[in-house]
Amino acid sequence: MPDFSFVPGPDTARDYRDALGCYGTGVTVVTTQTASGPLAMTVNSFASVSLDPALVLWCPGKASPRHDRFVAAQTYAIHVMAENQLDMAAHFARTGEDFGTIDWTPSAAGVPQLSGCLARFDCTQVAVHDGGDHSIIIGRVDLAMHRPGKGLMFKRGQYGGFLGLD
């Protein structure tokens, strides 16, 4: 099959998304506490920025009704979803305020900490940058945790697991 080359733009938006979808990513859920209660968003745009100081970034879409509340959040937690947490990731992709069926506890700052995640990064926001149709939120990692297990992956519009190499 021959390569398909194109210039990204409004007329090739689907092709661009398909090309980006070739890169598999982990699935995270970001949580924060707002004046109206806990808030969450499923996100796959998450990356390490620096080891010293410990900085990470994530990118909420500006079209999301949750965007502005996350940009305003000074503290938040990024949860790396385990392969058995697809239901939770899908739930928070649809809605961000319904924690009724979710197992969580508040951190000392009141930020929801989701049970069963593979890793968690408790962060304090240090910067927000414009990123086109997304914002780039950079956070200082104040506390991190992880446990053994396999992560939930997202690639080409589908969720899946990770095959172990052992």
N, C-alpha and C positions, 0 to 999 in steps of 0.2 A: 504494500500500500504506500503510495507516495506521500511525502510531507505536505501539509496544508499550511501555507504561510499567509499572514494577513496583518494589516495594520490595525491595532486596537482602536476602537472608536464606537460611536453610537450604532453604526450599522453592523458591527461585528461583536457586539457585547456578548452574545451567546457563545460565539467561538472563543472569546477571551476567557469567559468563565469555564468553558470546557478545558481549555489549555491549563488554567490554574488548577482545575480539579484533578489533573494528572499527578499532582504533588499531594501525597497522603499526609494528613496532619492528625495530631492528637485532638481530643475533644475536651474542652474545659467548660466549667460553669463558674461564672463570676458572681459573687454575692456581695451585698452591702446592706446597711441599715439606713432607711430614710425616715423622714418625719411621719410618713404614713405606714411604716412597717418594713419588713424585709423585702428585698428585691433581688432577682436573679436574672441571668442571661446566659444562654449557651453560646460559646465562642470557640472558633478554631484558629483565630488570629492571635496567637500567644507565642512569645519568644523570650529567651534570655537576652539581656542587653549587656550586662557586666557582672563579673564575679566579685570585684572589689572596687566600689561598693556593690552589694548585691542588688541589681536592678533587673526588672522584667518589664515587658510591654504587652499590651493587648489593645485591640482596635474595635470598638463598637461602631456599628453603622449609624450614620446621622439620620437615616430615615426611620430608625427604630423609635417607638414611643418611649423607650427606656433610656435612650441615649443621654439626654440632658441630665437625668438624675445620676447616672454613672459618672458623667464628666464632673458633676458637682461633688461626688463622694470623695471624702478625704481618706477614708479607710475602706478596704475591701479585701475579699479573699478570692483567690483563683484556685479552683479545685480541678485536678486532673482526673478525669473519669476513668474508672476501671471498666473492663470489657463487659461486666454484668450490669452496668448502669445506663444502658441505652434508654430505658423508660424515663429515668430522671432527666437525662440530656434532652430527650424529645419533649418532655413536659415543659422544661424551662426555655426551649426554643419557641414554644407556643405562647406561654404566659410567664410573667416574671413575678407575680404577686401572690400566687396560690401556693402556699407552703403547707396546706392542710394535710396532705398525705406524705410529706417529706420528713425523713428522720434527720433532725438537725439540732444543734445547740448553739447558743450565742457565745461569741468570744468575750473577752473582758471588755472590748469596745462595743459589744452588741452585734457584731457582724455575724451572720449565719455561717456556721461551719457544718458542712454536709457530711453525714456519716458514710463510711465505706469507700471514700475516694482513694485513689492510688497515691496522690500527693496533694499538698495544699500549701499555698504561699499567702501568708497574711501580710498585706501591703499597706503602705502609706503613700498616697499620691505625691509625686514630686514634679510632674510636668504633664501638660496636655498640648499636643501639637496637631495642626491641621494635616489631614491625610486624604485630601480629596473628598470622597463621599463617606469617609470614616474619620474618626478622631484617633490619634495615637496617644494612649494613656501610659505613662511611665510611672512605675511604682518602686519604692524601696521595699525590699523584702525584710520585714521585721522578725518573722518567725516562719520556718518551713518544717514540713513533716513529710514522710513518705513511708510506704509499706511495700512488701513484695506483692507481685501480681502483674497482670497484663493490662495494657491500656486499651481504651475504646478508640478506634481510628475512624477517620472520615476521608473518603477518596471517591472521586467521580460521582458525587451525589449519594453515596451509600455508606452506611456504617458497617464496621466489621471489627475483627480482632487482629492481633499481631501473632504471626507464627514465630514460635521460639526457635532459636538457633542451636539449642543444646540437644 
